[in-house]
Amino acid sequence: MQKVIVMMGAPGAGKGTQARRLAERLGYPQISTGDILREMAAAETPLGREIRARQAAGRLVSDDVLAEVILTRTSRPDCASGYILDGFPRTLNQARMLERLSGQQGKDVILLRVVVSEDSLMKRLTGRRTCSQCGEIYNVYLRPPQHEGFCDLDGAPLEQRSDDNAESVTTRLRAYEESTAPLIDFYRTSGRLFEINGELPVDEVFRSVMNVVTGKRK
Ligand code: AMP
């Protein structure tokens, strides 16, 4: 059966990495509604301005716009065998929308949730440092550079994102938990929620992801 794979995970859980690897392995496109909307927001049209304002305020873009975006993108030929969704659905209404659409497309939806403890997420996010020049990512606890504060590759200073401090991280994690709980319940009650232990090394996490997707884990 052709699949729609919804990827979910808290900020720092490694969802993006897993989604990228899965897309490569299966040959499915990885569809990020955040990316598509950022592109649309660049247009000097009423819709572009509306999306820009909402994204800047960290508010959700309307379900009507999302319906159009998802329908258009998933109707492209590269989605014929299946696709991976990243950042959609974000509301129950969007999840219902996806039920209808995937039904029409003859595809099954599963939700893959990469689960990482709050302690680990805190370490991953507050320890994260990025090279100001090449973008290489380090972690002062888990993957420190050879010379504190400087990139191993080009020697440029490392930077910390302004929202990667303990207080902002706690707020972001709480907001994430609250907003995703109803969606997780929605897929759990219909037996389509698969939880993956995201604490393990990347390759092992990916093995669990593949076991779910190929039906080795029920
Ligand atoms: P992201 O890159 O997934 O963090 O999304 C960035 C922004 O795009 C969000 O803060 C929303 O403004 C918008 N966005 C992305 N996906 C959705 C969605 N499924 N529903 C509504 N707004 C979205």
Residues whose N, C-alpha, C, O or C-beta is under 5 A from the ligand:
A	BS01	AMP	T33 G34 D35 L37 R54 Q55 G58 R59 L60 V61 L66 G87 F88 P89 R90
